[in-house]
Amino acid sequence: MRRLISMMAVLALAGPVVADSDVVDVIIVAGQSNAVGAGNPDYLSDHMQQFVATNENVRYCYWINNVTWTSEWKELAPRGGYTFGVEMMIGHALEKAAPDRELAIMKVAYDGTSLACDWNPNDCSHPASAHLYDQLKSWMTSWRLKIENEGKTCNFAGFVWIQGESDIRGEWMAVLYESLLRQLIDGVRIHANNPDMAAAVALIKPRATGYDFGETVRGAIHQVAADDLKVTAVTCEDLPLKTDIVHFTAESQIWLGGRMADALLALDVFRTGDPPPPPPPVDTCPGDVSGDGLVGATDILLLLENWGYCP
């Protein structure tokens, strides 16, 4: 009984204990040209203009084609005011779905690059390799530190991968895709300290000639998704392409961004569906017994009612 009284005294002095919610959820967007994005708002219908409007509620940082466009977190907006990719709709959709969370999107993308070489987690001996896997990890670290320097926690919550046009041009690259995609996702998760990070992968489908091994790459993506409950494949087959029959139109960037956001939400990107923690052992004093996020007098009464006095 003396222990119970002492515990109540400590609670009275300390006030209610509330879980820390000062977290920034970061979505990573990476890949090649269709991840870079070249959508022009002028080509969008009036009802789609809202999806490319500057979003002050979502942070944005991006490194594209070896250019550091933002060294600090900025508000989500088209690049230079007139060019955008899937990030605009991802930010819009996730903010609507989770208005109580602080969101950020970081993008690392490079035109014309392959997973077999440029993004290869094992590095690549090719002298022209951009070593983008290391670049991605470096920017994750840099932009995470900027969040932490604000006194906040950086949570890398989701990974969006839009890449493959280069790899479906050669059989030797296509047959490596499944193994390398697994390594890429696992490596990003390890660097993010989030082994269950949700990952949405686009099933790229250019219709120009010369892209002969698309089914091999798309089959690889499907297999990775089948083997990992936190990975999903996102169709692009029906999305309109530009006249080069390779790159997405402005409208397709919006549609694909929405699909990527829906895929992340279906994977429980913010972990709202995580099971509750197991009940405490019978020989300890539980804290938040009522589950209301606070430790107070109500919990003490429930403790006595359900568990008896602490031993």
Secondary structure, 3 states (H helix, E strand, C coil): CHHHHHHHHHHHHHCCCCCCCCEEEEEEEEECHHHHCCECHHHCCHHHHHHHCCEEEEEEEEEECCEECCCCCEEECCECCCEECCHHHHHHHHHHHCCCCEEEEEEEECCCCCCCCCCCCCCCCCCCCCCHHHHHHHHHHHHHHHHHCCCCEEEEEEEEEECCCCHHHCHHHHCCHHHHHHHHHHHHHHHHCCCCCEEEEEECCCCCCCCCCHHHHHHHHHHHHHHCCCEEEEECCCCCECCCCCCECHHHHHHHHHHHHHHHHHCCCCCCCCCCCCCCCCCCCCCCCCCCCCCCHHHHHHHHHHHCCCC
